[in-house]
Amino acid sequence: MTTEQEQALQLATEAGHILLENGAEISRVEETMTRIASAYGVEDESFFVLSNGIIATGQHYARAEFIPIKGTQLAKVVEVNQLSRDVTAGECGNELTCECGNQTNEFTNPQVNTFKPMSVETLRQRIQAIRNMPGKVWWEMTLGIALGVSSFSILFGGSLVDAVATLVAGVLLGLFMTFVSPHLSRLVGNVAGGLVGGILCILLFRLAMGIDGLPQLHLANMIIGTIIALVPGVPFTNGMRDLANEDYIAGTTRLTDAFLVFLCIALGVALAFIIDGVATGGIVQLGAPVKDPVAAHWAIQLVAAFVGTVGFSALFGAPRRFYLYCGLAGVAGWAVYLFVSTGHSVVGAAFFAALTVAAISHVMARLRHCPVTVFLICGIIPLVPGGGIFWTAYYLVTDQLRLAAETGFVALKVTIAIAGGIILASGIINRCHLNSLIR
């Protein structure tokens, strides 16, 4: 192995590092590293990727990296994906392909000797530039969170007045997530986020009760919308995609991580109710879940789904040029959910909605030459059972154990249904060998 090949192998590993820590699925990380290394003539390379680590080996080369979970920036995933395309295109700018149309490094055409990848130094500079890309500015993150949580409070049954109150809570929670959470451990940050979100909503609820003439707020819908900002959409979605790609270790690890975050959020919300109960002499008593008849209109629901998904696209660091497409994916999934759930089980509705989002995400990825992950992670968020998380926590705090078990079980079934829809769509794509077209 020449010095240039060793450097290329090292840079391929660094590209995989960027992908893994910013929300890419395992199969994409492995494929990208292989494509970059092979373009420089590296032979006998082998990459083994876990949810938080990479092992890369080659002739006279071995490297293992631990990669801690960090905040997601899907824009970096997009840039590394484009970089891998540029590497395989070479200096001539045309990707060499085999007869079936799949990108390959086993070139069989007579021009194979003319292929020359970009220089290793250029590759190094491109990777460093991607690593140094700044995240979203604080105001865009805060605005995205605020619009997202207020819109999702409507999706989960809240009124337009609830959405306004949730918008205020979302701004304050967004500031907390931007400036405070990064300095806390991940689990502690999610417990603190659930606590802050719950306290803010309770304070706004009690403040509104003391103002004559102000419409009544629905505390449950406010909190449900607010805690969606904390939902681990990236490990949740990628865990299911990893399972679909038969990466069982990584898939199970990521879903376990998502489950722990769900528990931390629920714990934070429960603590908010306990603290309020101690301070006021009693925990707020909530009735059964309600749906505002005005906000339940299909047109308002679809607008809320679009705005909410776009807001969370900013939270996940998606490129601005893809906001519209992410919003459309979210709208499509929610439209299917509303249609199927009318008179039918919410579990079945979640399955077909997730299937729709996954299929549309693959189509958009093909049209926009962008990783499926960008559209899938953002588009699936409206379907995440945030209501189940809240009600399970509330029923546990108020010692309504039977209702807590029933609500938690329904949330689990919805989660499995979402996983099934994503896995089925991904499985069909993989079975039909369409990956080279959509990636």
C-alpha positions in Angstrom: 0.0 0.0 0.0 1.4 3.3 -1.1 1.5 6.4 1.1 -1.3 8.0 -0.9 -3.5 4.9 -0.4 -2.8 4.9 3.3 -3.8 8.6 3.4 -6.9 7.8 1.4 -7.9 5.0 3.7 -7.5 7.4 6.7 -9.5 10.1 5.0 -12.2 7.6 4.2 -12.4 6.7 7.9 -12.7 10.4 8.8 -15.6 10.8 6.3 -17.3 7.9 7.9 -16.7 9.5 11.3 -18.5 12.7 10.2 -21.4 10.6 8.8 -21.9 8.5 11.9 -21.9 11.3 14.4 -24.3 13.4 12.4 -27.2 11.0 11.8 -26.3 8.7 8.9 -27.3 5.0 8.9 -24.7 2.3 9.2 -25.0 1.1 5.6 -24.4 4.6 4.2 -21.3 5.0 6.4 -19.8 1.7 5.2 -20.7 2.3 1.6 -19.2 5.8 1.6 -15.9 4.7 3.1 -15.6 1.8 0.7 -16.3 4.0 -2.3 -13.7 6.6 -1.3 -11.0 4.1 -0.5 -11.6 2.0 -3.7 -11.4 5.1 -5.9 -7.7 5.4 -4.8 -6.9 1.8 -5.6 -7.0 0.6 -2.0 -7.2 -3.2 -1.9 -8.3 -5.5 0.8 -9.9 -2.7 2.8 -12.5 -3.7 5.4 -14.8 -1.4 7.4 -16.8 -2.5 10.5 -19.2 0.1 11.7 -21.2 0.1 15.0 -23.5 2.8 16.3 -20.7 4.5 18.1 -17.5 3.3 16.6 -15.6 2.4 13.4 -12.9 -0.2 12.8 -11.0 0.2 9.5 -8.3 -2.2 8.2 -6.2 -2.5 5.1 -2.9 -3.9 4.1 -0.4 -2.6 6.7 -3.2 -0.4 8.2 -5.6 -0.6 11.1 -7.6 2.0 13.0 -10.3 2.0 15.5 -12.3 5.0 16.6 -14.9 5.6 19.3 -17.5 8.1 18.2 -19.7 9.6 20.9 -23.2 10.6 20.1 -23.5 14.3 19.3 -26.0 16.7 17.9 -27.3 15.9 14.5 -26.4 18.1 11.5 -27.9 16.5 8.4 -26.2 19.1 6.2 -22.9 17.4 6.9 -24.4 14.1 5.8 -25.5 15.7 2.6 -22.0 17.2 1.9 -20.1 14.0 2.6 -22.5 12.1 0.3 -21.8 14.7 -2.4 -18.0 14.4 -1.7 -18.1 10.6 -2.3 -19.9 11.2 -5.6 -17.2 13.7 -6.6 -14.4 11.3 -5.6 -15.8 8.5 -7.8 -16.4 11.0 -10.7 -12.7 11.7 -10.7 -11.0 14.7 -12.4 -13.0 14.1 -15.6 -16.2 14.7 -13.7 -18.0 11.5 -15.1 -18.7 8.6 -12.8 -17.5 5.4 -14.3 -20.2 2.7 -14.1 -20.7 -0.9 -14.9 -23.1 -2.1 -17.5 -26.0 -2.4 -15.0 -25.7 1.2 -14.1 -24.4 0.7 -10.5 -21.4 2.6 -9.4 -18.4 0.3 -9.1 -14.7 0.4 -8.8 -14.2 -2.7 -10.9 -14.2 -0.7 -14.1 -14.5 -2.9 -17.3 -14.5 -0.2 -19.9 -11.4 0.6 -21.9 -11.0 4.0 -20.3 -10.2 2.6 -16.9 -6.6 3.7 -17.2 -7.7 7.3 -17.7 -9.6 7.4 -14.4 -7.9 9.6 -11.9 -9.6 10.7 -8.6 -9.2 14.1 -7.1 -5.9 14.6 -5.3 -5.6 13.3 -1.7 -4.8 16.9 -0.5 -8.0 18.1 -2.1 -9.9 15.3 -0.4 -8.4 16.2 2.9 -9.3 19.9 2.5 -12.9 19.0 1.5 -13.3 16.7 4.6 -11.9 19.4 6.9 -14.2 22.0 5.4 -17.2 19.7 6.1 -16.0 19.0 9.6 -15.7 22.7 10.3 -19.2 23.6 8.9 -21.1 25.7 11.5 -24.4 24.4 12.8 -27.6 26.4 12.5 -27.5 29.8 14.1 -29.2 30.0 17.4 -32.2 32.0 16.2 -33.0 29.6 13.4 -32.8 26.7 15.8 -35.0 28.4 18.4 -37.5 29.5 15.7 -37.6 26.0 14.3 -38.3 24.5 17.7 -41.0 27.0 18.5 -42.8 26.6 15.2 -42.4 22.8 15.4 -43.8 22.4 18.9 -46.7 24.8 18.4 -47.7 23.1 15.2 -47.5 19.6 16.8 -49.7 20.7 19.7 -52.4 21.2 17.0 -51.7 17.7 15.5 -52.2 16.1 18.9 -55.6 17.8 19.5 -54.7 21.3 20.7 -56.6 24.5 19.8 -55.1 27.5 18.1 -54.9 29.2 21.5 -52.9 26.2 22.8 -50.6 26.5 19.8 -49.8 30.2 20.7 -49.1 29.2 24.3 -46.9 26.3 23.2 -45.1 28.7 20.9 -44.0 30.7 23.9 -42.9 27.6 25.7 -41.1 26.5 22.6 -39.1 29.6 22.4 -37.9 29.3 25.9 -37.3 25.6 25.6 -35.4 26.2 22.4 -33.1 28.7 24.1 -32.5 26.1 26.9 -31.7 23.4 24.3 -29.3 25.7 22.4 -27.4 27.2 25.3 -27.7 24.9 28.2 -28.3 21.3 27.1 -25.0 21.0 25.1 -23.1 21.4 28.4 -25.0 18.5 30.1 -24.7 14.8 29.5 -27.2 13.5 27.0 -29.4 11.7 29.5 -29.3 14.5 32.0 -30.0 17.0 29.3 -33.2 15.1 28.2 -34.4 14.8 31.8 -33.8 18.5 32.3 -35.5 19.3 29.0 -38.6 17.4 29.9 -38.6 19.1 33.3 -38.2 22.6 31.8 -40.8 22.0 29.1 -43.3 20.6 31.6 -42.7 23.5 34.1 -43.1 26.1 31.3 -46.4 24.7 30.1 -47.8 24.4 33.7 -46.8 28.0 34.5 -48.5 29.2 31.3 -51.5 27.1 32.0 -51.9 28.5 35.6 -51.2 32.0 34.4 -54.0 31.7 31.8 -56.4 30.4 34.5 -55.9 33.7 36.4 -56.8 36.0 33.5 -60.5 36.7 33.0 -61.8 36.3 29.5 -58.8 34.3 28.2 -59.8 31.0 26.5 -59.1 27.9 28.5 -55.8 26.2 27.7 -55.4 22.4 27.4 -52.3 21.6 29.4 -51.9 18.0 28.0 -51.8 19.2 24.4 -49.3 21.9 25.3 -46.9 19.5 27.0 -47.3 16.9 24.3 -46.4 19.4 21.6 -43.5 20.8 23.7 -41.7 17.5 24.4 -41.7 16.5 20.8 -38.7 18.8 20.5 -36.8 16.3 22.7 -37.9 13.1 20.9 -34.8 11.2 19.6 -35.9 11.2 16.0 -32.5 10.3 14.6 -31.6 7.2 16.6 -35.3 6.1 16.4 -35.5 6.3 12.6 -31.9 5.1 11.9 -32.4 2.2 14.3 -35.3 0.9 12.2 -33.4 1.5 9.0 -30.4 -0.5 10.4 -32.7 -3.4 11.2 -34.1 -3.2 7.7 -30.5 -3.4 6.4 -29.9 -6.4 8.7 -27.5 -4.5 10.9 -29.1 -6.0 14.0 -26.4 -4.9 16.5 -26.5 -1.3 15.5 -30.3 -1.2 15.0 -30.9 -2.7 18.5 -28.4 -0.3 20.1 -29.9 2.8 18.5 -33.5 1.8 19.4 -32.3 1.1 23.0 -30.8 4.5 23.1 -34.0 6.1 21.8 -36.0 4.1 24.4 -33.8 5.5 27.2 -34.3 9.0 25.9 -38.1 8.5 25.9 -37.8 7.4 29.5 -35.7 10.4 30.4 -38.3 12.8 28.8 -41.1 11.1 30.7 -39.1 11.3 33.9 -38.6 15.0 33.4 -42.3 15.7 32.7 -43.2 13.6 35.8 -40.8 15.7 37.9 -42.5 18.9 36.6 -45.9 17.6 37.8 -44.5 16.6 41.2 -42.7 19.9 41.8 -45.9 21.8 40.8 -47.9 19.6 43.1 -45.6 20.3 46.0 -45.6 24.0 45.4 -49.4 24.4 44.9 -50.7 21.6 47.2 -51.9 19.3 44.6 -51.1 17.9 41.1 -53.1 19.4 38.2 -56.0 17.1 37.4 -56.4 16.4 33.7 -59.4 14.9 32.0 -59.4 12.6 29.1 -57.5 13.7 25.9 -59.5 16.2 23.9 -59.4 17.4 20.3 -60.3 21.0 19.4 -63.0 20.8 16.6 -61.7 23.8 14.8 -58.0 22.8 14.7 -59.1 19.2 13.8 -60.1 20.4 10.3 -58.1 18.6 7.7 -56.7 21.8 6.1 -55.4 23.1 9.4 -54.0 19.7 10.2 -52.0 19.5 7.0 -50.7 23.1 7.3 -49.6 22.3 10.9 -47.9 19.1 9.7 -46.0 21.1 7.1 -44.9 23.9 9.4 -44.0 21.5 12.2 -41.9 19.3 9.9 -40.1 22.2 8.5 -39.4 23.5 12.0 -37.9 20.2 13.0 -35.8 20.1 9.8 -34.0 23.1 11.2 -33.6 21.3 14.5 -32.0 18.4 12.8 -29.7 20.6 10.8 -31.1 19.8 7.3 -30.0 22.1 4.5 -32.4 25.0 3.9 -32.9 24.0 0.3 -34.5 20.8 1.4 -37.0 22.3 3.9 -39.8 22.3 1.4 -39.3 18.6 0.5 -39.1 17.6 4.2 -42.3 19.4 4.8 -44.0 17.7 1.9 -42.9 14.3 3.3 -44.4 15.1 6.7 -47.7 16.3 5.1 -48.0 13.2 3.0 -47.5 10.9 6.0 -49.9 12.9 8.2 -52.6 12.9 5.4 -52.4 9.1 5.2 -52.6 8.9 9.0 -55.7 11.1 9.2 -57.4 9.2 6.4 -56.7 5.7 7.7 -57.3 6.6 11.4 -60.9 7.7 10.7 -62.8 4.8 12.0 -59.8 2.5 12.1 -57.0 1.7 14.5 -54.3 4.3 15.1 -51.8 1.5 14.9 -52.7 0.6 11.3 -52.8 4.3 10.5 -49.2 4.7 11.8 -48.0 1.8 9.8 -49.4 3.0 6.4 -48.3 6.6 7.2 -44.8 5.5 7.9 -44.8 3.4 4.8 -45.8 6.4 2.8 -43.2 8.7 4.3 -40.5 6.1 3.7 -41.5 5.6 0.0 -41.8 9.3 -0.7 -38.4 9.9 1.0 -36.8 7.5 -1.4 -38.4 9.2 -4.4 -37.3 12.6 -3.2 -33.8 11.3 -2.6 -33.6 10.2 -6.2 -34.9 13.5 -7.5 -32.7 15.7 -5.3 -29.6 13.5 -5.3 -29.7 13.5 -1.5 -29.5 10.9 1.2 -32.9 9.3 2.1 -32.1 10.0 5.8 -32.7 13.7 5.4 -36.3 13.4 4.3 -37.1 10.3 6.3 -36.0 11.6 9.7 -37.8 14.9 9.3 -40.9 13.4 7.7 -41.5 10.7 10.3 -41.5 13.0 13.3 -45.3 13.8 13.2 -46.0 10.1 13.7 -43.9 9.7 16.8 -46.2 8.8 19.8 -45.5 11.9 21.9 -48.9 11.7 23.4 -48.2 8.2 24.6 -45.1 9.4 26.4 -46.9 12.2 28.1 -50.0 10.3 29.2 -48.0 7.3 30.5 -45.9 9.7 32.6 -48.9 11.5 33.9 -50.9 8.4 34.8 -47.8 7.0 36.7 -47.5 10.2 38.7 -51.2 10.2 39.6 -51.1 6.5 40.5 -53.4 5.5 37.7 -51.3 2.4 36.9 -53.9 0.6 34.8 -54.3 3.6 32.5 -50.5 4.1 32.4 -50.0 0.4 31.3 -52.7 0.7 28.6 -51.4 4.0 27.3 -47.8 2.8 27.3 -48.8 -0.4 25.5 -50.6 1.5 22.7 -47.6 3.8 22.3 -45.4 0.7 22.0 -47.7 -0.8 19.3 -47.6 2.5 17.4 -43.8 2.5 17.6 -43.7 -1.0 16.3 -46.1 -0.1 13.5 -43.9 2.8 12.4 -40.9 0.6 12.5 -42.7 -2.0 10.4 -43.6 0.6 7.8 -40.1 1.9 7.4 -38.6 -1.6 7.4 -41.0 -2.8 4.7 -40.3 0.2 2.5 -36.6 -0.1 2.9 -36.8 -3.9 2.4 -38.6 -3.5 -0.9 -36.1 -0.9 -2.1 -33.2 -3.2 -1.2 -34.8 -6.2 -2.7 -35.4 -4.4 -6.0 -31.7 -3.2 -6.0 -32.7 0.4 -6.2 -30.1 1.7 -3.8 -27.8 2.9 -6.5 -30.6 5.0 -7.9 -31.8 6.6 -4.7 -28.5 7.3 -3.0 
